[in-house]
């Protein structure tokens, strides 16, 4: 298809027996862009803790950075609970200039959900 671009996205938390971050990648011939979804849940949930941007995204970014396709973050957000959301965002932008230079775009998930600490 000439007028359609296909995006393949993985979540930073890929679960399941034998699951990998790139295990279901269909192949370069089928995909135009690759992307990652990830969240800093902070202390908003009983199972979560505050994580830096790098702690959330390092593994997924390193796995996908070897795929020769344009890379972006399709969905990202941070809780307010457990740390400074403003500092988390500032750190994120600094890391885009240094360690995450392949990222060409970011889409911030912005929906106020009190139970998630947004």
Phi, psi and omega in degrees: 000129184270335184255018180231136174250135181253134180245133173249127183237141172236154176266148181297338177250093181260110188255164174117154181298125179076005182289141173229166181288337181240008186299332180252017176295123187285344179121151184303328183290344182255347190238138177259325181224151173240151181209167182230141170250139177193152184222145167264102182285348182056220179256028183284342182234158180296335183264358188248161175218163180296132178229142176290167176303314181298320179297326179285316193254345187308306185299313181294316181299314180298322179292318183277337182297341178278351177272128186275065177223153175302136188240132175220168175259114187278335181204126182208148173193170178220141174288163172269344188271119174110352181184192180262110178299320180298316178294324179299316180293317178300317178298319179303311181294325176295318180294331175298327181283337186246279189280342183239045187291344178284343181289121181255348180202156180220136175243112182278128176279116186234091175219126183283115178229100183307320183290346176254000175080021179285000000 
